[in-house]
């Protein structure tokens, strides 16, 4: 596992989103390039790709991870050295539905491939500050904490939460809490991209919820899990759909930390090495244009 330092946090969601109950599991992307459950946060990050990263909770209030991490992504597109669109998602529960939390993450500049389920009873408690980075390079970021304390009438259309309405710190334990933030490295050289994170708690205090968010380590996927990631599938789609030559595809891949080789020209296979590289595209071309890719 490659851990890339502790993370701080910044606010994420707009009031319109917070006032509406969202479905527990929104539909998968129209083209789900990755949809699986993996055994580690490192593997989850690898299944998404190199253009972003995920964060693993280190302080979990004594709660164990309840299962594998769900990873879902599709429709990713890339331009100018960064992800330019698509949907990503990684999520898992720690503890139980009676006492525990669910942490859901996505690359910040993508949509949610599956929306976290937020209650129409959710109202703000307060914001908290967190220091990110090592001494001398720290930045101060902000997280927003909510509780599901706003009274809604059973069987009626949910009312918007008034802008000035506030829950208390004790409401986090009584009715469940939500903490939202955007995680980012202290320096752009340490890891790629920002990550949107939502932590939803039940049976946990305000302080316990905040402590989870303050003790998270950045994880960038590595190893064999990265071959055929959502990013690689999306990039191959652009190579083929954009009519790239092998040289253009190679430049495109290099810009995102990948390599290429040509394995077939006009239907004739070429002699290639049998080594396995999870960051490599093997291209097939017809009339000089890329028509398909394999990975590894």
N, C-alpha and C positions, 0 to 999 in steps of 0.2 A: 504494500500500500504506500502511496506517495501522499503524505500530509503536508499541506502548504501553509500552515500557520493559523493562528486564532483569528476569528472574525468578529467584527462588530456589526452594528445593524442600523438601518435607516427606514423611515416610514414608507409604506407601499400603496395602500388602497384608498380610493376616493369614497366620499360619503355615499354616493349613489349605489355603489356596490355593497357597502356595509348595511344598507337599509333594506335589502332584499334577500329573501331566502333563496339560496342557489341549490340546484339538484345535487344529490350526493355523488352521483357519477354522471358527468356529462358525456355525451357520445364521443367515441374515439375520433381522431382526425379522419378526414375523408380518405386519406392514404396513410395508414399507420405503418411506418417503416420498421418500427421496433415496438413490440408489445409483449413483455415478459416479466417474470419475477426473478430477481437475482439475490445472491447470498451476502453481498457486501456493498457498502457505499462506493468503494473503489470500482467494483464491477458496474454499478449503476451509472457512475460518471463515464466509464468507458463505453457503455452502450449508447450514450448520447453522442459522444465525440469529443474532439480536442478544442472546439471553439468556446466551450464554457466549462463550468465546474459545479460541483455540488458540495454541500457542507454536512458533516456528520456530527450529531450530538455526542459530546464527551461526558457532560454532567447530565444524567437522566433521572435524578431524584431516586436512585436505586431501582429504577424500572428497567426490565429487560426488553429488548426488541421482540415483538410478538410473532414475527414471521419474516418472510423475504420481502425485499424492497420492490414495489411495483414500478416499472419503467414503461413509459408510453411516449412516443414521439412520431411526428410525421410532417411532411410537406416542407421540410427545412430547405431554405435557399440562402445563398452566400454571395456577398459582393464586398469588394474593397477590404478584404482581410477580416471580415466579421460576418456573423449570421445576420441575415436581412429579413427573415420571416420564417413562419412555420410555428409548430406547437411542440412543447416539451412538458414532461411531468415525471416526478419521482416522489414516492410517498411510502410511509410505513408507520405502524403504531408501536409505541412503547408502553408496556403495561397492559391494562385491560380497559374495557369501556366504562368501568366504575371508577377506576383511578389510573390515569395515564394520559398520554398525549399522542396526537397524530401530527407528524411533520410532513408537509407537502412543499415541494420545491420545483422551480422551473428556471431556465435561462431567462434573465430579466427582459431581454429584447425579443422574446417569443411570446406567443399566446399560451394559455393553459391547455394542454391536451386533455386534461380532466380537471374540472373546477373543484376546489375544496368546498365542502358543504357548509355554508355560513347561515346562521339563524337570523330571522327578522327581528329577534329580541336583542341583538347585539348592539351595545352602546359603549362609548369610550369610557375608560377609567382614567388613564393619564398616559403621558409619554415618558419614556425613560431614556437616559443617556448611557452609552457604552463606549469605552475606549477600544480602539482597534489598532493592533500593531505592537511592535516592540518599543521599549523606552527610547525616546529620541525621534521616533518616526510615527508616533501614535496620531490617529485622527479620531475625532468625536462624532459619533453617529447617533441617530435617534430611532427608537422603536415605539410603536403604538400598541397599547394594551387595552383590550376590550373585555366585557363580561356580557353574558346573555341574560341581562336583568330587566330589560324594558318590557313592561306588561303589554301583551297582545291579547285581543279578545278571541277565545276559541271559536273556530268555525267562521270567522270573519276575515275579510281581506286585511293583510298586515298593514298597519299604519306606518308611515315614515317616522323614524326616530328624530325627535326635535334636535336641532343643532346644539343646543345648550344642555341637553340631558346628559347626566353622568351617572355611571355605576360607581360603586365603591370597590376598594381593594378586596374586601371580604366577599363581594359578589362573585369574584373569580372562583373561589372555593365553592360557594353556595350554588351557583348556576352554570358554571363552566366558563373558561376563559379563552381568549384568542389573542395572539401576539403576531403582528405583521412587521416585516422588515425587508430591506434589500441588502444582502450581504455583498461585500466587495473587499478585495485585498487592499492593504495599506498602500501598496505600490503596484503599478500596472505590470511590473516585471516579474511578479511572483506567481501569477496565474491568470488565465483568461477570464474576462467577463464578469458581470454582476449576476446575482442569483436572487430571485424573488422567493421568499420563504413565508409560510403561514404555519404557525403552531397552534393547535386547538387542544385544550386541556379539559379534563374532568377529574374532580376529586383532588385537585392540586391547588395550593395557595398561590397568591400573587407572586410572592418571593420565589417560590419553586419554579413557576413558569418563566419568570425573568431570568433565573439562574440557568435554565436550559439554553435560552437564547444567548447568554453571555459566555457560554462554554461550548463553542462549536468550532470544529476544525475543517478547513477547506481541503477537499479531496479532488484530485484530478485523475481520471481513469488512465490506467496503464496496463500493459500486458496483453495477453491473447484475447481478452474480452472486447478489445476495441475493433477487431476486424468485422467489417460489415455493420458498423455503427449507424445510427440514424443520420449522422453527418455524412458518412461515406456514401450511403445510399442516395441522399439528397444531392450530393456533389456529382455522383455518377449521372443522376437524372439531368443535371444541368449540362454535363459534358455531352450527353447524347442529344438532349433537346436543343442545345445551342449549336449543334453541328461543329463541335470543336475538333481540330486536328489533334494528333497525338502530342505535338509540341505544345499546343495551347492547353491541352488537358494537363500536361506535366507542369506547366507554369502555374496553372490554377491550383493543382494539388500542393505544390511546394509552398504557396502562399498561406496554406492552412496547416502546414506541418506534416504533409503526406508525401509519398513518392509514387511514381508510376513506372510501369514497363509495358511493352507491347507483347502480347502472347499470341495474337493471330492477325494476319493481314489477308484480306479478301478470302476468308474461309480457310486459309492454310495456316496450321499451327506452327509456331516457332519454338525452337529449343530454348527453354528457360530453366533456371535453377529450381530445385525442389525445396529450398529453404522457405520457412514461414515467417512473414513479417506482417504483423497486424496493422501497420500503417501504410500498406502498399495496395495500390490499384493495379490489376493486370487488365490491360485494355485490349479489346478487339476492334479492328478498324476495317472499313470497306470503302474503297476509293478515297483513302486518306482521312476519313472521318470516323470518329469513335462511335461505335454502335452498341457496345455493352461493356460491362466491367465485372470482374470477380475481385475478391478481397483476400489478402493474406499472402 
